[in-house]
């Protein structure tokens, strides 16, 4: 058959559609979601956190986190006058039921929500001997339950204490940044329920995400920057005493 | 030069079989998606993403409960998402007829945020519930979707002028 100009014009768009389908990776698993178009992180606005524990409860419910273990938790800091190096930190039941009134008077008190920092250069994924934990192309640190041996190297390696061994499955578990939600266009469970907007999901590859404007105009830190983990949970207004 | 090479051929044959067997066993044991994106099983990403959702998201709630949306706009709780108080309700969103959300005890729910605590931001409205209300349900006086009492009175007063 001779290929005429008409044939070529018909062929090109269909070839383009087919190529797009190939590039999208595994389209049947997530129809409109492309791994390469996102780079997830989170913004935590400490002056807005009221320590209500909604995020901790929502996380436990959304992800069936066993009692006594936490994928996210809230800490209350008490810094007495000048003792910035020795803050008193407490987190009763991960802050799940809120916090009792402070006993100490004076000094400085505030809440710090914590979760996996979804490090770009994460120490936990580097130590896994079987390739059961990894950073996805969209910047989320996940655990492959079927591959995890439960050896606990990653639990030790995480400088932020964000991992634990699930007592039922005996595999490593951690915050997935609600991967099952964000790939469907929803926000994470903790961000969804936060009543003051202290937690906000951020897509660093989306130029329209307000995170870029926020990072430009605010004093923002990450936890343990000296460890060069490439942490992507950004803390606004964080005191120097926070560890 | 190669006079008695039968034993060498035998050895080479055994090694060739071993190499082929290794390649086949390796292909059978390692999942096909391993190495798709990196040194891990690519299918694991889709498996994690397949989890069911518990929290529907306030956009879903607002699709039906438009009267609550209008009410919330009048008060400070406009920024509070529905499921912060009402809990995870994606099963209600999927089947509104048979799954009804539980009635909330405002004495407990409101105190989670508004009980006074020195670590809370100073600008956040806080009360010591024992002094403020003596532990009675908050919705005796406050409407949770539009909590301000004075502001609504002021609006009525302004309307009369």
HADDOCK unambig.tbl for C-alpha pairs under 7 A between the chains (distance, minus, plus):
assign (segid A and resid 29 and name CA) (segid B and resid 46 and name CA) 6.03 0.50 0.50
assign (segid A and resid 47 and name CA) (segid B and resid 121 and name CA) 6.20 0.50 0.50
assign (segid A and resid 48 and name CA) (segid B and resid 121 and name CA) 6.70 0.50 0.50
assign (segid A and resid 50 and name CA) (segid B and resid 113 and name CA) 6.70 0.50 0.50
assign (segid A and resid 50 and name CA) (segid B and resid 120 and name CA) 4.90 0.50 0.50
assign (segid A and resid 50 and name CA) (segid B and resid 121 and name CA) 6.62 0.50 0.50
assign (segid A and resid 52 and name CA) (segid B and resid 112 and name CA) 5.32 0.50 0.50
assign (segid A and resid 52 and name CA) (segid B and resid 113 and name CA) 5.12 0.50 0.50
assign (segid A and resid 54 and name CA) (segid B and resid 84 and name CA) 6.54 0.50 0.50
assign (segid A and resid 62 and name CA) (segid B and resid 53 and name CA) 6.79 0.50 0.50
assign (segid A and resid 62 and name CA) (segid B and resid 54 and name CA) 5.23 0.50 0.50
assign (segid A and resid 62 and name CA) (segid B and resid 55 and name CA) 6.88 0.50 0.50
assign (segid A and resid 98 and name CA) (segid B and resid 112 and name CA) 6.32 0.50 0.50
assign (segid A and resid 101 and name CA) (segid B and resid 117 and name CA) 5.27 0.50 0.50
assign (segid A and resid 102 and name CA) (segid B and resid 117 and name CA) 6.59 0.50 0.50
assign (segid A and resid 102 and name CA) (segid B and resid 118 and name CA) 6.41 0.50 0.50
assign (segid A and resid 109 and name CA) (segid B and resid 118 and name CA) 6.44 0.50 0.50
assign (segid A and resid 109 and name CA) (segid B and resid 119 and name CA) 4.34 0.50 0.50
assign (segid A and resid 110 and name CA) (segid B and resid 119 and name CA) 4.31 0.50 0.50
assign (segid A and resid 110 and name CA) (segid B and resid 120 and name CA) 6.35 0.50 0.50
assign (segid A and resid 111 and name CA) (segid B and resid 119 and name CA) 6.45 0.50 0.50
assign (segid A and resid 131 and name CA) (segid B and resid 39 and name CA) 5.74 0.50 0.50
assign (segid A and resid 131 and name CA) (segid B and resid 40 and name CA) 4.78 0.50 0.50
assign (segid A and resid 132 and name CA) (segid B and resid 40 and name CA) 6.28 0.50 0.50
assign (segid A and resid 134 and name CA) (segid B and resid 40 and name CA) 6.77 0.50 0.50
assign (segid A and resid 144 and name CA) (segid B and resid 44 and name CA) 5.56 0.50 0.50
assign (segid A and resid 179 and name CA) (segid B and resid 48 and name CA) 6.80 0.50 0.50
assign (segid A and resid 179 and name CA) (segid B and resid 49 and name CA) 5.48 0.50 0.50
assign (segid A and resid 180 and name CA) (segid B and resid 48 and name CA) 6.43 0.50 0.50
assign (segid A and resid 180 and name CA) (segid B and resid 49 and name CA) 3.85 0.50 0.50
assign (segid A and resid 180 and name CA) (segid B and resid 50 and name CA) 5.92 0.50 0.50
assign (segid A and resid 180 and name CA) (segid B and resid 51 and name CA) 5.59 0.50 0.50
assign (segid A and resid 181 and name CA) (segid B and resid 53 and name CA) 6.85 0.50 0.50
assign (segid A and resid 183 and name CA) (segid B and resid 49 and name CA) 6.96 0.50 0.50
assign (segid A and resid 189 and name CA) (segid B and resid 55 and name CA) 6.48 0.50 0.50
assign (segid A and resid 192 and name CA) (segid B and resid 57 and name CA) 6.43 0.50 0.50
assign (segid A and resid 192 and name CA) (segid B and resid 81 and name CA) 6.85 0.50 0.50
assign (segid A and resid 193 and name CA) (segid B and resid 81 and name CA) 5.94 0.50 0.50
assign (segid A and resid 193 and name CA) (segid B and resid 83 and name CA) 5.80 0.50 0.50
assign (segid A and resid 193 and name CA) (segid B and resid 84 and name CA) 4.22 0.50 0.50
assign (segid A and resid 194 and name CA) (segid B and resid 84 and name CA) 6.45 0.50 0.50
assign (segid A and resid 195 and name CA) (segid B and resid 79 and name CA) 6.80 0.50 0.50
assign (segid A and resid 195 and name CA) (segid B and resid 80 and name CA) 4.50 0.50 0.50
assign (segid A and resid 195 and name CA) (segid B and resid 81 and name CA) 6.28 0.50 0.50
assign (segid A and resid 195 and name CA) (segid B and resid 84 and name CA) 6.21 0.50 0.50
assign (segid A and resid 196 and name CA) (segid B and resid 79 and name CA) 6.94 0.50 0.50
assign (segid A and resid 196 and name CA) (segid B and resid 80 and name CA) 6.70 0.50 0.50
